[in-house]
């Protein structure tokens, strides 16, 4: 994974976003998820929150060429 991330950072003509969830757990989307640069600051991410974060990011393109940590609140 580290090699893949290092490679992506060297290729400017590919739009990429690295999503780093906390420990994945089952659960509902009840509150907005938290998205921070690089490393998760909380313990877990629901699978639904991660899926929503990925879809939201695809729509917005806000985090192209960045690594973001997604965690549930």
HTML snippet that shows the backbone in 3Dmol.js (N, CA, C, O; Angstrom):
<script src="https://3Dmol.org/build/3Dmol-min.js"></script>
<div id="view" style="width:600px;height:400px;position:relative"></div>
<script>
const pdb = `
ATOM      1  N   UNK A   1       0.823  -1.174   0.000  1.00  0.00           N
ATOM      2  CA  UNK A   1       0.000   0.000   0.000  1.00  0.00           C
ATOM      3  C   UNK A   1       0.877   1.251   0.000  1.00  0.00           C
ATOM      4  O   UNK A   1       0.594   2.214  -0.712  1.00  0.00           O
ATOM      5  N   UNK A   2       1.919   1.231   0.785  1.00  0.00           N
ATOM      6  CA  UNK A   2       2.808   2.393   0.847  1.00  0.00           C
ATOM      7  C   UNK A   2       3.430   2.676  -0.522  1.00  0.00           C
ATOM      8  O   UNK A   2       3.526   3.833  -0.932  1.00  0.00           O
ATOM      9  N   UNK A   3       3.854   1.624  -1.231  1.00  0.00           N
ATOM     10  CA  UNK A   3       4.441   1.799  -2.559  1.00  0.00           C
ATOM     11  C   UNK A   3       3.424   2.391  -3.534  1.00  0.00           C
ATOM     12  O   UNK A   3       3.765   3.252  -4.344  1.00  0.00           O
ATOM     13  N   UNK A   4       2.179   1.928  -3.454  1.00  0.00           N
ATOM     14  CA  UNK A   4       1.128   2.455  -4.318  1.00  0.00           C
ATOM     15  C   UNK A   4       0.897   3.937  -4.035  1.00  0.00           C
ATOM     16  O   UNK A   4       0.766   4.732  -4.966  1.00  0.00           O
ATOM     17  N   UNK A   5       0.846   4.309  -2.774  1.00  0.00           N
ATOM     18  CA  UNK A   5       0.640   5.714  -2.422  1.00  0.00           C
ATOM     19  C   UNK A   5       1.812   6.567  -2.894  1.00  0.00           C
ATOM     20  O   UNK A   5       1.607   7.662  -3.417  1.00  0.00           O
ATOM     21  N   UNK A   6       3.019   6.085  -2.716  1.00  0.00           N
ATOM     22  CA  UNK A   6       4.193   6.833  -3.173  1.00  0.00           C
ATOM     23  C   UNK A   6       4.160   7.003  -4.688  1.00  0.00           C
ATOM     24  O   UNK A   6       4.479   8.078  -5.197  1.00  0.00           O
ATOM     25  N   UNK A   7       3.781   5.963  -5.403  1.00  0.00           N
ATOM     26  CA  UNK A   7       3.682   6.049  -6.856  1.00  0.00           C
ATOM     27  C   UNK A   7       2.628   7.078  -7.269  1.00  0.00           C
ATOM     28  O   UNK A   7       2.888   7.912  -8.137  1.00  0.00           O
ATOM     29  N   UNK A   8       1.448   7.027  -6.661  1.00  0.00           N
ATOM     30  CA  UNK A   8       0.387   7.971  -7.021  1.00  0.00           C
ATOM     31  C   UNK A   8       0.845   9.417  -6.860  1.00  0.00           C
ATOM     32  O   UNK A   8       0.498  10.277  -7.669  1.00  0.00           O
ATOM     33  N   UNK A   9       1.613   9.676  -5.830  1.00  0.00           N
ATOM     34  CA  UNK A   9       2.066  11.050  -5.574  1.00  0.00           C
ATOM     35  C   UNK A   9       3.019  11.556  -6.652  1.00  0.00           C
ATOM     36  O   UNK A   9       3.254  12.760  -6.749  1.00  0.00           O
ATOM     37  N   UNK A  10       3.574  10.651  -7.465  1.00  0.00           N
ATOM     38  CA  UNK A  10       4.506  11.060  -8.524  1.00  0.00           C
ATOM     39  C   UNK A  10       3.831  11.205  -9.885  1.00  0.00           C
ATOM     40  O   UNK A  10       4.472  11.629 -10.847  1.00  0.00           O
ATOM     41  N   UNK A  11       2.550  10.862  -9.981  1.00  0.00           N
ATOM     42  CA  UNK A  11       1.866  10.856 -11.283  1.00  0.00           C
ATOM     43  C   UNK A  11       0.819  11.980 -11.312  1.00  0.00           C
ATOM     44  O   UNK A  11      -0.278  11.821 -10.777  1.00  0.00           O
ATOM     45  N   UNK A  12       1.161  13.108 -11.933  1.00  0.00           N
ATOM     46  CA  UNK A  12       0.246  14.248 -11.918  1.00  0.00           C
ATOM     47  C   UNK A  12      -0.963  14.115 -12.848  1.00  0.00           C
ATOM     48  O   UNK A  12      -1.939  14.848 -12.688  1.00  0.00           O
ATOM     49  N   UNK A  13      -0.918  13.205 -13.806  1.00  0.00           N
ATOM     50  CA  UNK A  13      -2.011  13.129 -14.774  1.00  0.00           C
ATOM     51  C   UNK A  13      -3.101  12.136 -14.383  1.00  0.00           C
ATOM     52  O   UNK A  13      -3.977  11.838 -15.194  1.00  0.00           O
ATOM     53  N   UNK A  14      -3.063  11.622 -13.164  1.00  0.00           N
ATOM     54  CA  UNK A  14      -4.104  10.745 -12.635  1.00  0.00           C
ATOM     55  C   UNK A  14      -4.785  11.472 -11.476  1.00  0.00           C
ATOM     56  O   UNK A  14      -4.116  11.954 -10.563  1.00  0.00           O
ATOM     57  N   UNK A  15      -6.102  11.549 -11.515  1.00  0.00           N
ATOM     58  CA  UNK A  15      -6.837  12.102 -10.372  1.00  0.00           C
ATOM     59  C   UNK A  15      -7.037  10.994  -9.355  1.00  0.00           C
ATOM     60  O   UNK A  15      -7.689   9.992  -9.649  1.00  0.00           O
ATOM     61  N   UNK A  16      -6.489  11.160  -8.173  1.00  0.00           N
ATOM     62  CA  UNK A  16      -6.588  10.139  -7.137  1.00  0.00           C
ATOM     63  C   UNK A  16      -6.879  10.796  -5.794  1.00  0.00           C
ATOM     64  O   UNK A  16      -6.557  11.962  -5.566  1.00  0.00           O
ATOM     65  N   UNK A  17      -7.485  10.029  -4.932  1.00  0.00           N
ATOM     66  CA  UNK A  17      -7.684  10.399  -3.528  1.00  0.00           C
ATOM     67  C   UNK A  17      -7.474   9.136  -2.711  1.00  0.00           C
ATOM     68  O   UNK A  17      -8.057   8.096  -3.015  1.00  0.00           O
ATOM     69  N   UNK A  18      -6.663   9.217  -1.698  1.00  0.00           N
ATOM     70  CA  UNK A  18      -6.432   8.096  -0.795  1.00  0.00           C
ATOM     71  C   UNK A  18      -7.366   8.268   0.395  1.00  0.00           C
ATOM     72  O   UNK A  18      -7.325   9.292   1.077  1.00  0.00           O
ATOM     73  N   UNK A  19      -8.206   7.268   0.643  1.00  0.00           N
ATOM     74  CA  UNK A  19      -9.121   7.291   1.789  1.00  0.00           C
ATOM     75  C   UNK A  19      -8.563   6.366   2.862  1.00  0.00           C
ATOM     76  O   UNK A  19      -8.315   5.187   2.606  1.00  0.00           O
ATOM     77  N   UNK A  20      -8.369   6.892   4.042  1.00  0.00           N
ATOM     78  CA  UNK A  20      -7.840   6.109   5.164  1.00  0.00           C
ATOM     79  C   UNK A  20      -8.878   6.065   6.278  1.00  0.00           C
ATOM     80  O   UNK A  20      -8.934   6.966   7.114  1.00  0.00           O
ATOM     81  N   UNK A  21      -9.690   5.032   6.290  1.00  0.00           N
ATOM     82  CA  UNK A  21     -10.699   4.934   7.347  1.00  0.00           C
ATOM     83  C   UNK A  21     -10.084   4.445   8.653  1.00  0.00           C
ATOM     84  O   UNK A  21      -8.998   3.866   8.680  1.00  0.00           O
ATOM     85  N   UNK A  22     -10.819   4.700   9.734  1.00  0.00           N
ATOM     86  CA  UNK A  22     -10.476   4.052  10.999  1.00  0.00           C
ATOM     87  C   UNK A  22     -10.898   2.588  10.913  1.00  0.00           C
ATOM     88  O   UNK A  22     -11.193   2.096   9.824  1.00  0.00           O
ATOM     89  N   UNK A  23     -10.932   1.895  12.032  1.00  0.00           N
ATOM     90  CA  UNK A  23     -11.374   0.494  12.036  1.00  0.00           C
ATOM     91  C   UNK A  23     -12.790   0.422  11.479  1.00  0.00           C
ATOM     92  O   UNK A  23     -13.688   1.107  11.969  1.00  0.00           O
ATOM     93  N   UNK A  24     -12.992  -0.407  10.456  1.00  0.00           N
ATOM     94  CA  UNK A  24     -14.310  -0.497   9.823  1.00  0.00           C
ATOM     95  C   UNK A  24     -15.276  -1.323  10.657  1.00  0.00           C
ATOM     96  O   UNK A  24     -14.953  -2.427  11.096  1.00  0.00           O
ATOM     97  N   UNK A  25     -16.460  -0.775  10.868  1.00  0.00           N
ATOM     98  CA  UNK A  25     -17.506  -1.454  11.624  1.00  0.00           C
ATOM     99  C   UNK A  25     -18.829  -1.302  10.895  1.00  0.00           C
ATOM    100  O   UNK A  25     -18.995  -0.395  10.080  1.00  0.00           O
ATOM    101  N   UNK A  26     -19.773  -2.191  11.190  1.00  0.00           N
ATOM    102  CA  UNK A  26     -21.122  -2.049  10.660  1.00  0.00           C
ATOM    103  C   UNK A  26     -21.835  -0.955  11.440  1.00  0.00           C
ATOM    104  O   UNK A  26     -21.537  -0.728  12.613  1.00  0.00           O
ATOM    105  N   UNK A  27     -22.756  -0.289  10.804  1.00  0.00           N
ATOM    106  CA  UNK A  27     -23.519   0.749  11.491  1.00  0.00           C
ATOM    107  C   UNK A  27     -24.211   1.639  10.509  1.00  0.00           C
ATOM    108  O   UNK A  27     -23.923   1.612   9.312  1.00  0.00           O
ATOM    109  N   UNK A  28     -25.134   2.438  11.020  1.00  0.00           N
ATOM    110  CA  UNK A  28     -25.894   3.359  10.192  1.00  0.00           C
ATOM    111  C   UNK A  28     -25.182   4.695  10.069  1.00  0.00           C
ATOM    112  O   UNK A  28     -24.317   5.036  10.876  1.00  0.00           O
ATOM    113  N   UNK A  29     -25.561   5.439   9.047  1.00  0.00           N
ATOM    114  CA  UNK A  29     -25.103   6.812   8.894  1.00  0.00           C
ATOM    115  C   UNK A  29     -26.074   7.670   9.683  1.00  0.00           C
ATOM    116  O   UNK A  29     -27.206   7.879   9.246  1.00  0.00           O
ATOM    117  N   UNK A  30     -25.656   8.169  10.834  1.00  0.00           N
ATOM    118  CA  UNK A  30     -26.550   8.944  11.685  1.00  0.00           C
ATOM    119  C   UNK A  30     -26.116  10.398  11.782  1.00  0.00           C
ATOM    120  O   UNK A  30     -26.959  11.295  11.811  1.00  0.00           O
ATOM    121  N   UNK A  31     -24.855  10.632  11.829  1.00  0.00           N
ATOM    122  CA  UNK A  31     -24.327  11.989  11.907  1.00  0.00           C
ATOM    123  C   UNK A  31     -23.320  12.167  10.780  1.00  0.00           C
ATOM    124  O   UNK A  31     -22.856  11.178  10.212  1.00  0.00           O
ATOM    125  N   UNK A  32     -22.976  13.386  10.448  1.00  0.00           N
ATOM    126  CA  UNK A  32     -21.965  13.568   9.407  1.00  0.00           C
ATOM    127  C   UNK A  32     -20.640  12.920   9.816  1.00  0.00           C
ATOM    128  O   UNK A  32     -20.234  12.982  10.977  1.00  0.00           O
ATOM    129  N   UNK A  33     -19.991  12.314   8.861  1.00  0.00           N
ATOM    130  CA  UNK A  33     -18.671  11.746   9.109  1.00  0.00           C
ATOM    131  C   UNK A  33     -17.659  12.881   9.237  1.00  0.00           C
ATOM    132  O   UNK A  33     -17.941  14.022   8.870  1.00  0.00           O
ATOM    133  N   UNK A  34     -16.490  12.559   9.756  1.00  0.00           N
ATOM    134  CA  UNK A  34     -15.408  13.524   9.914  1.00  0.00           C
ATOM    135  C   UNK A  34     -14.329  13.182   8.893  1.00  0.00           C
ATOM    136  O   UNK A  34     -13.949  12.019   8.759  1.00  0.00           O
ATOM    137  N   UNK A  35     -13.839  14.175   8.181  1.00  0.00           N
ATOM    138  CA  UNK A  35     -12.786  13.971   7.185  1.00  0.00           C
ATOM    139  C   UNK A  35     -11.631  14.904   7.520  1.00  0.00           C
ATOM    140  O   UNK A  35     -11.800  16.122   7.570  1.00  0.00           O
ATOM    141  N   UNK A  36     -10.457  14.324   7.749  1.00  0.00           N
ATOM    142  CA  UNK A  36      -9.280  15.090   8.129  1.00  0.00           C
ATOM    143  C   UNK A  36      -8.105  14.677   7.252  1.00  0.00           C
ATOM    144  O   UNK A  36      -8.134  13.601   6.655  1.00  0.00           O
ATOM    145  N   UNK A  37      -7.080  15.506   7.164  1.00  0.00           N
ATOM    146  CA  UNK A  37      -5.904  15.125   6.386  1.00  0.00           C
ATOM    147  C   UNK A  37      -5.184  13.923   6.997  1.00  0.00           C
ATOM    148  O   UNK A  37      -5.019  13.831   8.213  1.00  0.00           O
ATOM    149  N   UNK A  38      -4.764  13.016   6.136  1.00  0.00           N
ATOM    150  CA  UNK A  38      -3.836  11.933   6.443  1.00  0.00           C
ATOM    151  C   UNK A  38      -4.326  10.803   7.357  1.00  0.00           C
ATOM    152  O   UNK A  38      -4.784   9.781   6.848  1.00  0.00           O
ATOM    153  N   UNK A  39      -4.248  10.947   8.678  1.00  0.00           N
ATOM    154  CA  UNK A  39      -4.421   9.812   9.587  1.00  0.00           C
ATOM    155  C   UNK A  39      -5.682   9.946  10.436  1.00  0.00           C
ATOM    156  O   UNK A  39      -5.955  11.021  10.971  1.00  0.00           O
ATOM    157  N   UNK A  40      -6.463   8.853  10.568  1.00  0.00           N
ATOM    158  CA  UNK A  40      -7.678   8.925  11.384  1.00  0.00           C
ATOM    159  C   UNK A  40      -7.382   9.361  12.816  1.00  0.00           C
ATOM    160  O   UNK A  40      -6.411   8.913  13.426  1.00  0.00           O
ATOM    161  N   UNK A  41      -8.231  10.238  13.342  1.00  0.00           N
ATOM    162  CA  UNK A  41      -8.040  10.703  14.720  1.00  0.00           C
ATOM    163  C   UNK A  41      -8.997  10.016  15.675  1.00  0.00           C
ATOM    164  O   UNK A  41      -8.886  10.165  16.892  1.00  0.00           O
ATOM    165  N   UNK A  42      -9.936   9.264  15.121  1.00  0.00           N
ATOM    166  CA  UNK A  42     -10.907   8.563  15.974  1.00  0.00           C
ATOM    167  C   UNK A  42     -10.760   7.070  15.770  1.00  0.00           C
ATOM    168  O   UNK A  42      -9.982   6.631  14.923  1.00  0.00           O
ATOM    169  N   UNK A  43     -11.484   6.300  16.521  1.00  0.00           N
ATOM    170  CA  UNK A  43     -11.281   4.862  16.552  1.00  0.00           C
ATOM    171  C   UNK A  43     -11.894   4.088  15.408  1.00  0.00           C
ATOM    172  O   UNK A  43     -11.325   3.077  14.996  1.00  0.00           O
ATOM    173  N   UNK A  44     -13.032   4.515  14.872  1.00  0.00           N
ATOM    174  CA  UNK A  44     -13.719   3.654  13.908  1.00  0.00           C
ATOM    175  C   UNK A  44     -14.401   4.464  12.806  1.00  0.00           C
ATOM    176  O   UNK A  44     -14.608   5.672  12.921  1.00  0.00           O
ATOM    177  N   UNK A  45     -14.738   3.747  11.737  1.00  0.00           N
ATOM    178  CA  UNK A  45     -15.506   4.300  10.631  1.00  0.00           C
ATOM    179  C   UNK A  45     -16.552   3.269  10.253  1.00  0.00           C
ATOM    180  O   UNK A  45     -16.228   2.102  10.035  1.00  0.00           O
ATOM    181  N   UNK A  46     -17.804   3.693  10.174  1.00  0.00           N
ATOM    182  CA  UNK A  46     -18.802   2.740   9.702  1.00  0.00           C
ATOM    183  C   UNK A  46     -18.617   2.564   8.195  1.00  0.00           C
ATOM    184  O   UNK A  46     -18.195   3.483   7.494  1.00  0.00           O
ATOM    185  N   UNK A  47     -18.936   1.386   7.724  1.00  0.00           N
ATOM    186  CA  UNK A  47     -18.819   1.120   6.291  1.00  0.00           C
ATOM    187  C   UNK A  47     -19.694   2.083   5.489  1.00  0.00           C
ATOM    188  O   UNK A  47     -19.311   2.515   4.402  1.00  0.00           O
ATOM    189  N   UNK A  48     -20.850   2.411   6.019  1.00  0.00           N
ATOM    190  CA  UNK A  48     -21.748   3.343   5.328  1.00  0.00           C
ATOM    191  C   UNK A  48     -21.165   4.749   5.273  1.00  0.00           C
ATOM    192  O   UNK A  48     -21.305   5.436   4.261  1.00  0.00           O
ATOM    193  N   UNK A  49     -20.511   5.186   6.354  1.00  0.00           N
ATOM    194  CA  UNK A  49     -19.869   6.502   6.332  1.00  0.00           C
ATOM    195  C   UNK A  49     -18.742   6.534   5.303  1.00  0.00           C
ATOM    196  O   UNK A  49     -18.583   7.521   4.586  1.00  0.00           O
ATOM    197  N   UNK A  50     -17.965   5.463   5.230  1.00  0.00           N
ATOM    198  CA  UNK A  50     -16.884   5.418   4.253  1.00  0.00           C
ATOM    199  C   UNK A  50     -17.439   5.463   2.832  1.00  0.00           C
ATOM    200  O   UNK A  50     -16.927   6.195   1.985  1.00  0.00           O
ATOM    201  N   UNK A  51     -18.481   4.685   2.572  1.00  0.00           N
ATOM    202  CA  UNK A  51     -19.094   4.688   1.241  1.00  0.00           C
ATOM    203  C   UNK A  51     -19.622   6.078   0.900  1.00  0.00           C
ATOM    204  O   UNK A  51     -19.437   6.555  -0.220  1.00  0.00           O
ATOM    205  N   UNK A  52     -20.278   6.729   1.860  1.00  0.00           N
ATOM    206  CA  UNK A  52     -20.809   8.074   1.620  1.00  0.00           C
ATOM    207  C   UNK A  52     -19.678   9.058   1.359  1.00  0.00           C
ATOM    208  O   UNK A  52     -19.787   9.907   0.474  1.00  0.00           O
ATOM    209  N   UNK A  53     -18.591   8.953   2.121  1.00  0.00           N
ATOM    210  CA  UNK A  53     -17.450   9.853   1.926  1.00  0.00           C
ATOM    211  C   UNK A  53     -16.847   9.674   0.538  1.00  0.00           C
ATOM    212  O   UNK A  53     -16.486  10.655  -0.113  1.00  0.00           O
ATOM    213  N   UNK A  54     -16.735   8.434   0.083  1.00  0.00           N
ATOM    214  CA  UNK A  54     -16.176   8.170  -1.249  1.00  0.00           C
ATOM    215  C   UNK A  54     -17.086   8.776  -2.318  1.00  0.00           C
ATOM    216  O   UNK A  54     -16.610   9.456  -3.228  1.00  0.00           O
ATOM    217  N   UNK A  55     -18.387   8.532  -2.210  1.00  0.00           N
ATOM    218  CA  UNK A  55     -19.321   9.075  -3.205  1.00  0.00           C
ATOM    219  C   UNK A  55     -19.351  10.604  -3.174  1.00  0.00           C
ATOM    220  O   UNK A  55     -19.388  11.243  -4.225  1.00  0.00           O
ATOM    221  N   UNK A  56     -19.335  11.194  -1.971  1.00  0.00           N
ATOM    222  CA  UNK A  56     -19.316  12.651  -1.861  1.00  0.00           C
ATOM    223  C   UNK A  56     -18.060  13.223  -2.510  1.00  0.00           C
ATOM    224  O   UNK A  56     -18.112  14.252  -3.184  1.00  0.00           O
ATOM    225  N   UNK A  57     -16.936  12.552  -2.301  1.00  0.00           N
ATOM    226  CA  UNK A  57     -15.673  13.029  -2.857  1.00  0.00           C
ATOM    227  C   UNK A  57     -15.654  12.912  -4.373  1.00  0.00           C
ATOM    228  O   UNK A  57     -15.102  13.771  -5.061  1.00  0.00           O
ATOM    229  N   UNK A  58     -16.255  11.852  -4.892  1.00  0.00           N
ATOM    230  CA  UNK A  58     -16.340  11.714  -6.349  1.00  0.00           C
ATOM    231  C   UNK A  58     -17.138  12.855  -6.957  1.00  0.00           C
ATOM    232  O   UNK A  58     -16.787  13.370  -8.019  1.00  0.00           O
ATOM    233  N   UNK A  59     -18.214  13.250  -6.282  1.00  0.00           N
ATOM    234  CA  UNK A  59     -19.050  14.346  -6.777  1.00  0.00           C
ATOM    235  C   UNK A  59     -18.343  15.697  -6.698  1.00  0.00           C
ATOM    236  O   UNK A  59     -18.436  16.507  -7.620  1.00  0.00           O
ATOM    237  N   UNK A  60     -17.641  15.935  -5.597  1.00  0.00           N
ATOM    238  CA  UNK A  60     -17.063  17.261  -5.375  1.00  0.00           C
ATOM    239  C   UNK A  60     -15.652  17.414  -5.933  1.00  0.00           C
ATOM    240  O   UNK A  60     -15.271  18.502  -6.365  1.00  0.00           O
ATOM    241  N   UNK A  61     -14.877  16.334  -5.927  1.00  0.00           N
ATOM    242  CA  UNK A  61     -13.481  16.429  -6.345  1.00  0.00           C
ATOM    243  C   UNK A  61     -12.635  17.248  -5.386  1.00  0.00           C
ATOM    244  O   UNK A  61     -11.555  17.716  -5.746  1.00  0.00           O
ATOM    245  N   UNK A  62     -13.117  17.418  -4.181  1.00  0.00           N
ATOM    246  CA  UNK A  62     -12.457  18.296  -3.205  1.00  0.00           C
ATOM    247  C   UNK A  62     -11.084  17.806  -2.747  1.00  0.00           C
ATOM    248  O   UNK A  62     -10.244  18.609  -2.342  1.00  0.00           O
ATOM    249  N   UNK A  63     -10.859  16.525  -2.807  1.00  0.00           N
ATOM    250  CA  UNK A  63      -9.626  15.981  -2.227  1.00  0.00           C
ATOM    251  C   UNK A  63      -8.712  15.315  -3.255  1.00  0.00           C
ATOM    252  O   UNK A  63      -7.968  14.391  -2.925  1.00  0.00           O
ATOM    253  N   UNK A  64      -8.772  15.783  -4.490  1.00  0.00           N
ATOM    254  CA  UNK A  64      -7.915  15.213  -5.530  1.00  0.00           C
ATOM    255  C   UNK A  64      -6.456  15.457  -5.157  1.00  0.00           C
ATOM    256  O   UNK A  64      -6.091  16.559  -4.745  1.00  0.00           O
ATOM    257  N   UNK A  65      -5.627  14.429  -5.302  1.00  0.00           N
ATOM    258  CA  UNK A  65      -4.194  14.450  -4.986  1.00  0.00           C
ATOM    259  C   UNK A  65      -3.932  14.645  -3.486  1.00  0.00           C
ATOM    260  O   UNK A  65      -2.952  15.278  -3.093  1.00  0.00           O
ATOM    261  N   UNK A  66      -4.822  14.093  -2.663  1.00  0.00           N
ATOM    262  CA  UNK A  66      -4.656  14.168  -1.220  1.00  0.00           C
ATOM    263  C   UNK A  66      -4.993  12.839  -0.569  1.00  0.00           C
ATOM    264  O   UNK A  66      -5.711  12.014  -1.134  1.00  0.00           O
ATOM    265  N   UNK A  67      -4.467  12.650   0.619  1.00  0.00           N
ATOM    266  CA  UNK A  67      -4.867  11.523   1.468  1.00  0.00           C
ATOM    267  C   UNK A  67      -5.746  12.088   2.574  1.00  0.00           C
ATOM    268  O   UNK A  67      -5.379  13.070   3.219  1.00  0.00           O
ATOM    269  N   UNK A  68      -6.898  11.478   2.797  1.00  0.00           N
ATOM    270  CA  UNK A  68      -7.807  11.945   3.835  1.00  0.00           C
ATOM    271  C   UNK A  68      -8.220  10.792   4.720  1.00  0.00           C
ATOM    272  O   UNK A  68      -8.357   9.657   4.263  1.00  0.00           O
ATOM    273  N   UNK A  69      -8.415  11.091   5.982  1.00  0.00           N
ATOM    274  CA  UNK A  69      -8.872  10.101   6.943  1.00  0.00           C
ATOM    275  C   UNK A  69     -10.358  10.320   7.179  1.00  0.00           C
ATOM    276  O   UNK A  69     -10.799  11.440   7.438  1.00  0.00           O
ATOM    277  N   UNK A  70     -11.115   9.249   7.089  1.00  0.00           N
ATOM    278  CA  UNK A  70     -12.565   9.314   7.288  1.00  0.00           C
ATOM    279  C   UNK A  70     -12.915   8.549   8.558  1.00  0.00           C
ATOM    280  O   UNK A  70     -12.579   7.372   8.692  1.00  0.00           O
ATOM    281  N   UNK A  71     -13.581   9.207   9.477  1.00  0.00           N
ATOM    282  CA  UNK A  71     -14.015   8.540  10.705  1.00  0.00           C
ATOM    283  C   UNK A  71     -15.454   8.921  11.017  1.00  0.00           C
ATOM    284  O   UNK A  71     -15.936   9.973  10.596  1.00  0.00           O
ATOM    285  N   UNK A  72     -16.124   8.068  11.748  1.00  0.00           N
ATOM    286  CA  UNK A  72     -17.492   8.329  12.170  1.00  0.00           C
ATOM    287  C   UNK A  72     -17.471   9.138  13.451  1.00  0.00           C
ATOM    288  O   UNK A  72     -16.584   8.981  14.290  1.00  0.00           O
ATOM    289  N   UNK A  73     -18.457  10.001  13.588  1.00  0.00           N
ATOM    290  CA  UNK A  73     -18.521  10.842  14.804  1.00  0.00           C
ATOM    291  C   UNK A  73     -19.287  10.145  15.892  1.00  0.00           C
ATOM    292  O   UNK A  73     -19.446  10.693  16.983  1.00  0.00           O
TER     293      UNK A  73
END
`;
const viewer = $3Dmol.createViewer("view");
viewer.addModel(pdb, "pdb");
viewer.setStyle({}, {cartoon: {color: "spectrum"}});
viewer.zoomTo();
viewer.render();
</script>
